[in-house]
Amino acid sequence: MHWLYIALIIVASLFLLSLILLWAAFLLTTRIFSRRQDKQPDFHYFEASDFPNMTVTRVELVNAKNKKLRGYIYEPKEGEVNQEEMIIFFSGVGMGHKAYTRQIVDLASENNLRVLGMDYQGCDESEGRSTRGFYRTLYDAADIIRYVEENYKGVKIHLIGHSWGGFLSGNVLSIYESTQVETITILAAPNSLPDVFLGVTGSSVIKKLFLWLFAYISFGKLANIKTVKSIANNKVKTLVIHGREDQVVTYPRSGRLYINTASEHKHIRPLIFDNKGHLVYLDTHAEMAQNNLMKEYHAYKKDRDKQLEFISNVDWSEVTNSDETVLAVIKDLLGM
């Protein structure tokens, strides 16, 4: 019996250690989304001024935490711009909406629509030492929709977002009921925060249970929100675009779930690319070029001179080129 007790103590200790490591890893994951997010100073970010066919209007609003959120409305100069509809673009983690300026401009030009790109609390041009985290940024998304509703009465709203922004697009109607949202497009979006973690580390029943518990402890009832449930329940026309080679928001933990949900709900349309990764909105060459850029840039981190020399020779147009197929299916969804 003495050895049985020792064995039980060892097993219990290993189990407890595993939980502690899992909790620490989850806290690290949540911190990625909670920290202050500004543009990478070495990289080039396109501005509206880089596109002569585009006008821009600065937008500022105050969110529920009394922080100023800032962004811009991008509008084509040429052609008859549709004043009855507007796109809201939600960006992914890292650098604010200007990391997607090429895509925002392409969406505005392709559809003759105004596109609003905003920075969340704690991101780039907006106030805040940190964001409110993966789930609580949904409240910023709701405030942005409310701003459009109040300042552009009756306008039809199209939500488009990538990665974290795709999660916001797909789930914001679960916390804020808007009758003006007409379509939703989610690009490489996670189903939930635990699914992001499980996609990278592998899945198990125990791990799923405890990750949900950790998420609930961190975010309360918001942790119950899942993209597949939200897009199924809100009945808004939804386009889901994902890549099978996505190593950030993996296909098995998110993309496959959307396929299964779409098979049961006619208002959801999936588009799955076999050869695309996380930057699903870029054409294949641009995504490959951007992935190579990041690898080589970080490879020079111990030699700052080489790193700066390398980054000075990057063709930023080449690594940010939008995928024409993605633009076309979004245009089709918008009914243009």
N, C-alpha and C positions, 0 to 999 in steps of 0.2 A: 504493500500500500504506500510505503514511503516513496518508492520510485514513481508510482502513479500520481501522487501529489506534485512531485517535481515536474513530471511531464505536463500536468495540467497548468502549472504555474508558467512553464516555458511557453506553452501554446497561448495562454492568455496574454502573456507579455508580448509575444510576437504579434498577436491580434491588435493589442492596444498600440503597439509601435506602428503598425500598418495604418491604423486610424489616424494617428498623430501625423504621419507623413502625408496621408491623403488630405487631411485638413490643411496642412501647411501648403501643399501644392495647390489646393483649391483657393486658399487665400492669395497665393501668388497670382493665380489666374484672374481673380476678381480685381487685384491691384492693377493689372494691365489695363483694365477698362476704367478704373477709377482715377488713375493719376492724371496730372495736367498733361495735355496733348498739344504740342506746337509743331509747326513745320520744321523739317530737318534743314538746318541752315546751309548745308552743302548742296542741296538739291534745288533744281529750278521748278518753280510753280507758275503755270500760265495764269495771266490776268486777263480780264475782259479787254483791256487795251491791246492785247496781242491779236485781237480779232476785229478788224475794221468793220465787219458787218454786224457787230453786236453793241448794244447800249446796255448800261448797267445803272441800277438804282440801289443806293445803300438802304438797308433795312435794319432797324433796331427795335427790340421789344424787351420787356422785363418779364422774366419767368416767375414761377410761384415762389422761388427762393430769393426774389428781389435782386437777381443777377441779370445784367444786360447781355442779351444774346444778339450777335451781329451777323449780318450776311448781306447778300445782294440778290436782286432780281435781274436776271439776264434776259434780254429781249432782242430779237432780230430787228435790224434796221430796214431790211428789204422785205417786200411782200406784205400781205395783209395779215397782221398778227391777230389770232383768235383771242378776243378779249373775254370770252365767256368760259374759258378753261385755263388752268394753270397747273404746272408740275411742281411738286415739292420734292427736292432731292435730299436724301439722308445719306451722309457719308459714313465710311467705315472707321475703325479705330486707328488712331495715330496722328493725323495732321490737320483735321478740319476739311471743309468742303473744297478748298482750293486745290487739293490733291486730285480733284476730279473736274477741274475747269474744262478740259477738252471734252469730256463726256457731257457736261452740262450745256456747253455751247452747241454740241452736236444735237442734243435732244431739243434744244430751242430752235435750231435751224431746220432740222428734219420735220418738225411738227408745227412750225410757225406758232409756237406757244411761249409764254413767259415761263421761266424756270427760277424758282426760289431755292438758293443754296444757303443754308444757315449753319453756323458753328454752335454746337451744344455748349452748355455751361462747362467751363474748364478747357475749352478747345480754341486754339488759335486766337481769333479776334474777339471772342466772347470773354466775359468776366468769369472769375472763379479759379481758386487754386487747384481744384480738382473737379472732375465730373461727379455726377451722383451715382455712377456705377452702371453696370450692364443693364439692369432692369429699370432703375429709377430715371434713366435718361428718357424713358417712355413719356415721362411728364413734360420734358422739354419738347418732344415731338408733338404732344397734345397742344402745348402752348403755341407752337409754330402753326399748326392747323387752325387753331382758334384765331390767331392773328390774321390769317388769310380770310377766314370767314367774316371777321369784323371789318376788314379794310377793303375787301373785294366781294361785296354782297352778291350772293347767289352763284358765284363762280364754281364751276365743276373742278374738283381737285383730283389730280392723279399723283399717287405716291410711288416714288421709285427710290430704292436704296440698295447699297452694296454691303455685304457682310453684316457688321453690327447695324448699319443703316437699313439693311434688308430686314433684320429682326424688328427694328422699329416700325418700318413700313407695314410689315405683316401683322404686328401685334398692337399697334397704338389704338385701334378701334376697340380693343378689349377693355381699355380703361377710359376711352373718350368716344362717345357716340357722335359721329358726324354724318349728317345726311348728304353732305356735299362731296364726299369721297366717291369717285366713280370707278377708279381702277387702282390696283396695287401691283407693282412689279418688285419682286425680291430677287436679288442677284447674289448667289453664293451665301445665302443667309443661314445662320444656325437655327436649329429647332429650339434650343434652350442653352443656358450656360453650362449645365452639366454635360450636355451633348457635345459641346466644344471640347471639354476636357476628356470625355470618354473616347472621342474620335481619335485623339492623339495617344492616349495611354492604354486603350483597350477597355473592354467592357466586362462587367460581371454583375450578378444580381445584388451582391452585397455592396459593391462599389456604387451602383445606381442608387440604392437605398440611402446610403450615407451621403452621397453627393447631393441628393434632393434635400436631405435633412440639413446639410451645411448651407445650401442655398436658402432654405426656409429660415434658418437662424439669421442669415445675413440680410435677407430682403423681405421676409414675411410672406404674405399671400401672393406677392408679385412672382415668387418662385414657381407658382402653379401655372404661369403663363407659358404656353408652348405654341410655336408658329403653326404647326399642323392643325391644332384645335382652333386657333384664331381664324385662319383663312377658311376653314371649313364652316365655322359658325357665322361669320359676318356676311357671307353670301355676295360679297363684292367681287366683280370680275378680277381674277388674279393670275398673273403670269409668274411662273417660277422657273428661273434659269440657274442651272448648276453644272459643274464639271466633274466627271468621274475621277479626274486626277487631282482634285482639290485635297491638299495636304493640311489645310488650316481648318476648314469646315468640311469634314470628310463626307463623301457620298453615302457610305453606309449609315452614319449617324444623323444625317439630315436629308440629303438629296433623295435617297431611296424612300424616306418617309413621305416626302412630297409626292412622289410617283404613286404610292399607295393611296394617299388621300385624294389625289386627282382622279383616280379610277372610280371613286365613289361620289365625286362632286363635279358636275359639269361646268361650274363657274371657275374651276381651276384648270389652267393650261400649263403643263410642264414642257420645258425644253432642256434636254440633257445633252451636253457635249462630251463625246468620248475622250477627246484629246485636250481638254482644257483643265486648268487648275483653278486657283482661287480668284485670279483676276479675269473672271469670265467675260467681263465687258470689253476686254481688249481683243484685238485680232490675234491669231495664233503666233505670228511673228513678234508682235509687240509684247505679248505676255512672256515669251521665251527671252526676248531681249531684256525685259525688266527684271526677270528672275536672275539672269546672268549678271546684270548690273549690280544687283544687291549682293550676290555672292562675291564678285570681284572687289566691290567697294569695301566689304567687311574683311576680305582677305588682306587688304592693305592697312588694317587698323593700327598695326605696329610701326608703320612707316607713313607718317602724315604727309610728307612731301609727295610720295608716290600716289597716295590716296587723292590728294588735291589735283595732281596732274591727270589722274585717270578720270575724275569726275568732271574736269573742265572740258574733256573731249567727248562727253556723252551727247548723242543726238536725242534731245528730249521729245522731239516730235515722233521719232521712231518708237520710243518706249511707251508712248501714251496714245497710240492710234486706236480708235474705237473699232469694234467689230461691226461690219455692215449688216450681218445677219441679226445680231442682237438689236441694232437700231430698227431694223425692218419689222421684227416681231413686236417690239414695243409700239411702233407706229400703228401696226395693225390692231393691237389691243386698244389703243386710244381711239380707234375708229376714224383715223385720218384718211 
